[in-house]
Amino acid sequence: MSGLGVEIIGVIAAILTTSGFLPQIVKTWRTKDVSSLSLPMYITLFTGMILWLIYGIFKESFAIIAANIFTGSLTLLIIFFILKYRQK
């Protein structure tokens, strides 16, 4: 398979995995309920995405770079919601 074909597979995978965060963001934004969300899990996930982003930059892979910028942003938004809406 050509490099372009592999990159297209990566872009499709990025779209599918990134879109998985959208329902959680919408639900959390609407309900303001973060009681079932784990802050340590989302921080760990965000840290992993930053490392994947760095890896993607070194590999010069558009799919890895784009996916981790976008998904990292969505994860950061969930972290913001957890910190903003959690019971004190």
PLY file of the C-alpha trace (Angstrom):
ply
format ascii 1.0
element vertex 88
property float x
property float y
property float z
element edge 87
property int vertex1
property int vertex2
end_header
0.00 0.00 0.00
1.30 3.46 -0.83
2.20 6.07 1.77
-0.87 8.08 0.76
-3.13 5.05 1.25
-1.72 4.46 4.71
-2.17 8.15 5.58
-5.82 8.03 4.41
-6.42 5.07 6.73
-4.84 7.12 9.52
-7.08 10.11 8.81
-10.21 7.93 8.83
-9.10 6.34 12.11
-8.45 9.81 13.54
-11.92 11.03 12.59
-13.60 7.99 14.13
-11.64 7.98 17.39
-11.90 11.74 17.84
-15.63 11.81 17.21
-16.06 9.37 20.10
-15.40 12.22 22.53
-18.17 14.46 21.18
-21.15 12.69 22.84
-19.42 12.94 26.25
-18.70 16.62 25.75
-22.26 17.40 24.68
-23.75 15.40 27.57
-21.44 17.01 30.13
-22.06 20.50 28.77
-25.84 20.01 28.87
-26.12 18.28 32.26
-23.11 19.77 34.05
-22.81 16.32 35.69
-19.20 15.16 35.98
-19.69 12.77 38.90
-18.96 9.70 36.78
-15.91 11.17 35.01
-12.40 10.38 36.24
-10.04 13.35 36.32
-6.89 11.17 36.65
-7.96 9.13 33.62
-8.49 12.20 31.45
-5.21 13.76 32.61
-3.39 10.53 31.77
-5.14 10.36 28.40
-4.26 13.99 27.64
-0.61 13.39 28.56
-0.53 10.39 26.23
-2.00 12.47 23.43
0.68 15.12 23.87
3.32 12.39 23.56
1.58 10.99 20.46
1.54 14.52 19.03
5.29 14.84 19.56
5.76 11.40 17.99
3.61 12.44 15.01
5.67 15.58 14.53
8.88 13.56 14.46
7.32 11.04 12.04
5.83 13.89 9.97
2.44 12.16 9.96
-0.48 14.47 9.27
-2.98 11.91 10.60
-1.21 11.51 13.94
-0.63 15.25 14.32
-4.17 16.29 13.42
-5.83 13.56 15.48
-3.90 14.37 18.60
-4.31 18.13 18.32
-8.06 17.80 17.91
-8.58 14.95 20.39
-6.23 16.59 22.88
-8.32 19.76 22.65
-11.51 17.81 23.30
-9.91 15.99 26.23
-8.74 19.30 27.65
-12.32 20.56 27.39
-13.55 17.55 29.38
-10.85 18.23 32.00
-12.07 21.84 32.16
-15.67 20.63 32.66
-14.59 18.24 35.42
-12.77 21.01 37.26
-15.56 23.54 36.72
-18.59 21.38 37.55
-17.30 18.95 40.20
-18.88 19.03 43.65
-16.64 20.76 46.14
0 1
1 2
2 3
3 4
4 5
5 6
6 7
7 8
8 9
9 10
10 11
11 12
12 13
13 14
14 15
15 16
16 17
17 18
18 19
19 20
20 21
21 22
22 23
23 24
24 25
25 26
26 27
27 28
28 29
29 30
30 31
31 32
32 33
33 34
34 35
35 36
36 37
37 38
38 39
39 40
40 41
41 42
42 43
43 44
44 45
45 46
46 47
47 48
48 49
49 50
50 51
51 52
52 53
53 54
54 55
55 56
56 57
57 58
58 59
59 60
60 61
61 62
62 63
63 64
64 65
65 66
66 67
67 68
68 69
69 70
70 71
71 72
72 73
73 74
74 75
75 76
76 77
77 78
78 79
79 80
80 81
81 82
82 83
83 84
84 85
85 86
86 87
